[in-house]
């Protein structure tokens, strides 16, 4: 090794670093997969990694409040599952650098995602179009492709199931793939198992909708813990305690802790509008064009389409609720 303090030290250190993929995270312990050898091992993150100076165009530079702006600054960075990293194994195995991300989510905490399977149950907990529209807004903001999986179809009668399918046909017309599954009997899995190849897929959804049951049906060897919805609380208990990527179908699937609340990272009304592709297609026909917020403006093409039955009434109602939620956000600094 060159003498300490020489100009060659940084070059030497960089050349000896190896590249790996973060597969699992538990209590600040990272399971890495070396991208050359394919070997797995445990690593920690180097302390100085947490405070990095980044420029305005960095993939790590994200607006976090209405008042903040993207600019050169020092930020705290922690590796996420799905990250590609450099690591040093000369003394102890440590992650030294996180490579730029294509995308990332905070809940679930995963990076470089190719698609998100959003799981909803038809019952226990009941299907929620409000939650569906909120998921779609947040994932559209991150430019993440979405596949919808509707679980527990064996727990309701055929008539209400068909009514739900009819309501969801609007989302099919928007371009979303929807799969209806009974995980216990593997009904609906013939197509579902073919969509994972060469992709990192995140399995997301409200607590109790059956994500772990779905994964157990796909990969019985996992034997993940599952728990039914709590009748007293009306919601599920967390059965997934960490984030991990599992190899399946030529790609990776991430099982993530469930949750009952998701928050917007949207700070201006125009940001919300951009996450409604069906509304955007009509905006040019609004009297006020792209300036229309689709509330009570005269000549709003979105409102007219809703009144004519071309857009489901809940879709516009949820948009307006989200708009008020964004407007009423307390400033964070």
N, C-alpha and C positions, 0 to 999 in steps of 0.2 A: 504493500500500500504506500502511496506517496506520503511524504512528511506532512504532519498536521499543519494546517494553515496554508499549504501550497495551493496554487490555482487549479491543480489537477485533482484535488480531493473531491469536489462536487461531481466532476465527471466520473471519477472512479466509483463513487457511491452510487450514482445513477445507473452505471453499467452493470453493477452487481445485483441490482434490484430485479425481482421477478414479478410477473403479472399473474393475478388470480381473480377469481370470481367469488363474491360473498354469497354463500349458500344458506347460512343460518346465523341467527343472532339470539343469544340468551345471556342476559346479565353482563353485557359488555364483553362477552367472549364470542369471537367471530369464527365460524367454520368456513375456511377458504378451500377452493378447488383450483389447483395450479392449472393454468391454461395450456401448459406444454405437456406436463406429465400426467395430469388428471388426478393426482394424489390429493387427498383431503387432509386437513390439519387445522388445529386451533390457533388463533392469533389474537393479539390485542391491538389497540390503536395507539400509535405514538402520541404522546401528550401534545406536542406542538401542532399536530394535525388539526386540533380542534379550533385553532385561531389562525385563519388564513386570510391574507390580503387578496381580494379579488377585484377584477375590473368590471366595468358596466355591462360588458357583453358575456360575462361568465355564465355558464349554465347553473351555477350555484347562487347567482344573484337574483333573488326573488323579492317582489314587493310583499311586505308582511303587514303593512297597515296603510290606511288612506293617506297618511302624512309622509310616509317614507317614499323615497325614490331610488331607482336603480342608479348606483354611482360607485366609484371606487371606494371600497371600505373593507374593514376587517370583519369577518363573520365566523361563527362557530360551525364547523362541519364535522359531522359524525358519519362513518360509513353506514350504508343501509344494505339490507338484503337486495341482491340484484346488481350491486355496484361492481365495476371492474376496478381493481386497485393494484398498486405496486406494493410489494412487501419485501422486507429484509429479514433473512434468517441466519445472519452471521453469529449472533449471540442468542437472542431470543426472537421468536417470530413476531414481527410487528408490522402493521399496516403503516406505510409512510406517506401514501398519496392516494387520493380518490380521483379517478379519471372523470372527465366531464360526463354528465348524465344526459340521456335523451329526454327523460321526463322523471317525475317522482310524485309520490303521494305521501301525505303525512299520516293519514289514517285510512288504510293500512300503510305502514312505513316501508315502502318498497320502491326501488328505482329501476329504470330501464325496462319498463313494462311494454309488452307488445299488444296485450289485450286484457280486458277485465271481464270476468264472468260474474255478473251481479245476480245473486240468488235471492229470490223472493218465494215465500211459501204462500199457498192459497189460504191457509188457516194455521193458527197457532205459531206465530202471530198472523193475523189477517193480512191479506194483500193490501198494500197502500199505494195508490197512484200518486199521492203527495210525495211519499218517499222516493218512488220511482223517478218522478220528474226532478227531484232534488239531486239524486244520484247522476242523472243524465246531464244536468247542468254542470256539476262539478267535474265530471269526467270529460265532457266536451271542452271545458276550459283548459284541461290538460292535454287535449287532442288525443284522447285514448279511445281506441275502438272498443265497443261494448257488445257483449253477448248476454242476453237475458235467459236465465234458467228459472223456471217456475217449478217448485218442488211440492211434495206432499199431495200430489193430485189424487192419490188414493183415499184421502181423508174427507173429500166432499163428493156430493152427488153429481151426476153427469150434467144436469140442467144448469146449476150455478157455474160449473166449470166451463161449459160452452158459452155462457154469458160473459165470463171473464175473457175467454179467447176472442170473442167478438169485440169487446172493448179494446183488447190489446192489438187487434188487427190494424189499428191506426198506426201503432209504432212499427209494425211490420212494413206498412206503406212508407214509413220514413226511412226504411233501410236496416232496421235492427233485426238480427236473428234471434228467434225465441224458441227455446226448447222446453218441453213439458216432461218432467221426470217423476218417476216413483223409484227412489234410490234403493229401497229395500228389496224390490223385485227387479231392479235394473231395467225398468220400462223407460224407453226414450233414450237409451245409451248408445244405440247403433250409430247415430250421427255424431253425438256428443264426443265420443272417444277419438274422433278423427281431426279435431280442431286444434290440437296442442303442438303439432310438429314444428320444430325450429322457433318456438315462441316461449317467452316468459309470460305466464298467465297468472293473474291475481284473482283469487276467489274472494269476493267481497259480499257483504250483506249484513242485514240486521241480525242481532243475536237471536239464536233459536230457529233460524229459517232452514237449517239442515245442511250447512256447508261441510261439517265434519262427516256427516252421514253420507253425503255425496262423494267425498274423497275416499271414505272406506269402501264404497261400492266400486269406485274406479280402481283403488289399490287396497285390496283387503289386507295385505301384509302390514299396513300402517297401524291398524287397530286403534285409531284415534278415539279418544273419549268423546261421548256424545251425551247430551242431557236434554230432556224434553222441556218445553216451555213451562214456566211457573204459572199455575192457574191463579195463585194469590196475587202475584205481581203483574201478570199479563205480559211478561217478557222472559227471555231466556237467561240462563246463567252462563258466564264465560267458560268455555271448555278448552279453548285454544289460548295458551299463555304466552306464546312467542311467535315470531315470524320465521318461516322456514320454506325453502324451495325443495320440492320433491320431483325426481325425474319421472316423467310419464309421457308416453306417446311421442317420443322423439323431442320433447321439450321439457319445460319445468312448470310446475304448478305451485303457487304460494298459498298456503293456508294461513289465514290471519285472524287475530282476535276479533270477535264480533262486536258490534256496537249498536246503540239505539239512537245516537245523535250524531249528525254530521254538520259541520259548519262551513259557511261560504268563505272563500278567499277572494271575494268580489267586493270592490270598493266603489264602483260607479255604475249607475243604471245601464249605460251603454255596454258595459262588460257582460251584463246579464243578457241583453238582447242578442249578443253575438252567439250565445249558447243555445239559441232557439232556431235551428235551421228551417223549421216549417214556418215560423213567423217571418224570418228574413226573406223567404221566397215571395212573401206578399208585401213586404215593406215598401217597395217601389210604387205600389198601387195606393198607398196611404196618401191622404191629401197633403200631409206634411212630410211625406217621404221618409227618409231614414231618421228624421228628427222625432218621429212619432214614437211615443213610449207605450202605445197600445193600452192606454188607460181609458180616458174619457174624451179623447180628441175627436172632433168631427171628421167624418170621412176615413175612419180607421179600417183598413181592409181586413186586418186580423179579427177585429170585433165583428165585422160583417160576415166573415167566413164562419165564425163561431155561431152566430145567430142563424146561419143557413145550414148548420149541422155538418159543415166540412171539417171543422176542428172540434174535438170533444170539449164540452164546456169546462170540465175540470182543468184542462190544459191551460186555458187563459186565466182561470181563477187562481191556479197555483203560481203562475207567472206574476200575477199582481201581488200575491202574498209575499213572494220572494223579493219583489221590488220594494215593498214596504219594509221588509226585514233588512234589506241592504241600506235603505235610506235612514233607518232608525238605529243603525249600528253605532255604538259608542266609539268615539275615536280612540285608537290605541297608539301608543307612542313607543 
